[in-house]
Amino acid sequence: MVAETKLYDALGISPSANQDEIKKSYKKMALKHHPDKNKDNPAAAEKFKEVSQAYEILSDPEKRKTYDDYGLDFILRGGPAPPDPNDAGSGAGFGGVPGGFSSFGGGMPSGGGRSFHFSTGGPNGFSFSSPEDIFSAFFKDGGAGMGDDDDLFAQMNGMGGGGPRMSSGGWRRPQPRRQRTPEVTVLERPLPVSLEDLFSGTMKRLKVNRKTYDDRGKVKMEDKVLEVPIKKGLKAGSKIKFTGVGDQIEGGQQDIHFVVNEKPHESFKRDGDDLKATVELSLKEALTGWERTVKTIDGKQVGVRSGGPTGPTWSEKYPGLGMPLTKKGKEGQRGDMVVGVSIKFPSSLSADQKAQLRQIL
């Protein structure tokens, strides 16, 4: 049994309601009666004030228990007060709350036939926050994360700095204030690119599936095609950045950074601006000489030879046949192509072969 039910009645819930039910009811009624949706309607502003102050008490378990046990007058005064037999004509609120406070509900029934009044609190009593502050706190604490009206919470909570706020004289528009710069999340995605494309440069068209919201705040997915420029000489790990093209988040749209991943190549291994190619030789070729034709990254044929013997660390550099240089002032220049060798040794030798090699070597 609770001492009174006026706050519960204001939110249209029973005294046994849980916190989720209290939140849902407050959200529904606060949205319905918010002054932004009911301009030139003082009754709506008053109702918004009522449900906000009721929510402030009932959403706090400690204050709710005190209210259930002793009633609102006890909370507002900070303790019990002797009844004033002459308060009927003095303009006092219900249960002896001091006069001068706006009525709650414009004549909501209560014990003794009095109307429900809210107070700013005595010296040791409880003081209500402004309805707009209660509304804003509800949104910031995640209470708005239910249903289709979440976008309205955003509109009413200073997103543009121009929403109305409650003052002692009624609703007023606050002074412009500096908005906090939103932190936009950056999403990184790998972008595999062939060595040929990194050499010649190209334009890739990529489709991005991103999350956004419609006018009612419902999530929807949409495709966006991005043209990603691959510049000549771009290196693995380079980032190609797009601003505001990803998922819609609080504070804006995600940025997307494509991180270049170099695909493995069948003939070359990249080393900075140089390209390294490897020629496989038999032991006989390494000892007696060899000749090969190596195809460059841009399709040219280059003859590579050695009269032998060729050691395992042998290499030969061919200037200007590597990757395009990207440093300023070196446009049009290229790195080198470096050809090395890999010598394949026989898996076994006969005794006669070993004897012959001993004689030769």
N, C-alpha and C positions, 0 to 999 in steps of 0.2 A: 504494500500500500504506500503510495507516494503522498506527500503533503499537498500537492496541487498539480494540475496538468496543463496549466496555461501555455507553457513553452512547447509542450508536446502538441497541444491543439494548434498552436501557431504554425507548426510544420506539418500538421495533418497526420501525425503518427501516434502510436500508442506508447505508453510508458515502458513497455517491454521491448521497444525497437532496439535493434543492434546498431553499431556504428555505421555499417554500410547503408542501412535503411535511412539513418539520419542524414548521411551525406547525399544520398540520392534524392531525398525529399527536399533538402536545402537547395541542391543544384537546380532542380526542376522549378521551385518557387522563386528562387533568386533570378533565374533567367526570365521567367514569366513577368516579374514585376520590376526588373531592372529599369531605372530611369532612362537609359539610352534607348530602350524599346518602348517607353511610355512617356514620351516628351509631353509637357503641358498636362501631366496627370499627377497632381500632388498625392492622390490616394495611393497610386502605385509606388511612389517614392517612400511613403509611410509604411506600406506593406513590405517593401524591400528592407527597410530598416528593422521591422519586426522580426522577419524570418532570419536576418543576419544575426541579430542579437540573441535570438533563441538558439541559433546554431552555435554561437560562441560559448554558451553555457553548456549545452548538451553534448558538444563534441569533446569537451574536456572531462574525462572520467571523474576526476576529483570534484570539480564544480558540479557536475551532474549529480553525484551522490549527495553533496550538500543540499542541492536544490530538492532532490527527492525526499530528503529527511526533514528539511526545515522550510522550504519555499524560497521564492525569489527575494522577498523582503529581507530575510536573514542574510543573504549574500550581499545585497546592495548596501545594507547598513554595516556589514562586518560583524554582525552579532544580533542578538535579540533586542527589541525596543519595546517599551511599555506602550500599550495602545492609547491613542488620543481620542477620548470620547467626543471631542468637538471637531474631528477631521472631516465630518460629512459635508460641511459647507465651506471648508477652507481651501478646496481645490487640490487636496492631497490625492496621491495615487492610491492604488489598492494596498490594503494591509498596512497603511500608515507610512507609505513612502512619501518623502517630502514633495510638496507641490512644485509646479513649474516644469514638469517633464511631460513630453508628448505622450498621449494615450496609445496603447498598443491594441490595434484592431478596431478602434473606434467603437467601443462598447461591447467587447467580447465578454460574455458572462463570466462572473467570478463570484466567490463567496461573498455574501453580504450585499450583492447587487452592484458592487463597484466595478469600474472599468480597469483594465490591465494597463499599468503605466510602467515605463522604463526610467531609470535614474542614471545620472552620471556618477552616483556614489557619494557617500559621506567621507569624512576624513580617513576612516579606517575601512571603508567599504570597497566594493568592487566597482570599477569604472569600465563601461563598455568601450570597445574600440569603435572607430567609425565603421559604418556598414561597408564602405568601399574597401577599407583595409581588411576587413573580415573576408570580403569577396576575393580580394587579391591574394590573401594568404591561402585561401582554399585552392585557388588555381595553382599557386607556386608549389604547394605541398602535394600536388598530384591528384587532388580531389576531382579535377575536371577531366580526368582520363577515362570518362565513361560516356558513351553515346555519341550522337551526331552534332552536339552543340559546342564542341571543343573550340571551334574557330571563333565563336562568339566570345568565349572567355578571353581569347587572345586579343580580340578587338577592344575589349573593355578594360584591359589591364595594362594600359600605358604603352602599347606597342608603338603608337604614334605620338605618345606624350600628350594627347589631347582629350582623354576621357574625363567625364565628370567625377567629382568627389564630393562627399558629404561634409558640410560644415555646420556649425551651430545655427546658421541662418538659412540652411537649405543647400541645394545642390549648386555647385559652382565649378567652373573650369579652371584647373590648376595652371600655374605659370609654366611656361616651357622649361624643360629640364634636359640636361645632357643625357643622352641615351648611352648605355653601355655598348661598346662595340662587340657584336656577336662573334663568337669563334666558329668559323666554318670548318667542318671536318674535311680532311683531304683523303681521298681514296686512291691507293696505288694499284695499278693493274699491270701485269707483265705483258710485254708486246714482243713476241718472237719475230725476228727479221732475218732474212737470208743475207749472207755476205755479199751477194751480188747486188741486192737492193741497198745495202749500206755503202757499196762502192758507187753505184750510179745515182742513187737518190730516187725516191718515188713518192706517190701519194696513196695512202691506204684509207679505205672507207670502212669504218667500224660502226656497228650498231650497238648502242648502249640501251639496256632495259633499266629504266629508273622509276623510283617511287615518287609519286606526287599526290596532291589532294585536290578534290573538286571543291566547288563553292560551298558545299555542306560539310566539308571537313572529312569526307570519306576518302580512304586510301584508294588510289588507282595506279596502274602501271602503264607506262607509255614508252615507246621506242624513239630513240633519237639517233640519227646517223651523224657521225663525226668524220671529218676529213683530217687525217693525221699526216702531217708532212714528215717524211723521212729524208733528212738532209744528207748530202754526200759526206762520207767520212765519219758519220755519227758512230760513237763508241758504245759498247755494252755498258749498261748502267746509266746512260743518259736518260733524262726525263723530258717528256713532251707534255706540257701542262695545258689543261683546259679549265677555265674558271666557271663555276656555276652551272655545270652540265649533269651533275649526278643526282642522287636522291634529295628530295626536299626534306630539310631538317629544320629544327628550331633555329632561327637566325639567318636562314638563307638556303642555298643549294650547295651540295657537296662539290668540291673541286675534284677533278680526276687527273692524276698524273700517270701517264703511260711510261713504264720503265723498259727500256730497250734490252731485250735478250737476244744475243747473237746465236743463230742456229749453227750447229756443227757443219763444217764443209768437208767434202770428200777429198779435196786436194790441198787446202791451205789451213794453216793455223795462224790466227792474227796475233801480233805482238806490237801493240801500240799502233803506229802507222805502217808497220812492216808486215809483210805476208811471208810466212815460212812454208816451203814445200820440201818434201822428203822423197828422195829417189832410192828405191830398193836395189841393192847390188848383191850378186853372189860373191863368194870369196874369190873365185877366179877372176871376176870382173874387177874387184877391188885391187887385186894384185897386178893384173895385166892391162888394165885400162877399160874404159867404157864410154858410151855415148847415149844420150837420151834427148827427147824433145819434151819440154815442159810448157803447158798451156797457161798463159797468164789469166788473171781475174777478168780482164776485158777481152779474152779470146785470142790473143796473139800467140804465135808459136816461137819459142825460144830454144835454141840448141844448147845443151849443157853437156860437157865432156871432161874427161880426165884421162891422161895417159897412164896413170897408176905409178906406183901403188897409191891407193886412196885409203887414208886412215878413217876411223869412225868419227873423228871430229872435223872432218873436211867440210867446208861450206864455201859457197861463192855468192857474192852479192851482185844484184842487178838493179842499179839505181833507177828510181822513177817508175818502177813497175808495181809499187805497193798501193796502199789506200790513199785517197785524197786527204790532204792536210786541211784542218779546220781552223787553225790559228790565224788571227788577223794578220794580213800582210803576206800570207803564204798561200793565198787562193790560187788554184790552178796547179799547185805543186803536189807531188805524191811521195809517199814513203818508198821503201825498197822491197824488192822480192829477194828473199834469201833461200838458196837451195842447199839442203844438206843431204846426207846419205844415211842409209840403214843397211848394214852389211849382214847378210844371212850366212851363217856358218853351217857347214855340213853337220848332220847329226851323228855321223860315224865315219871312220876311215879304216881301211884295211891296213894290215901290217906293211904290205908292199907300198901303199900310198904314203904311209908315214915315213918309210925309208927313203922314198924319192924326195919327199919334201925336206928331209934332213940334209940330203945332198944339195938340193937347190938353194935352200935358205942358209 
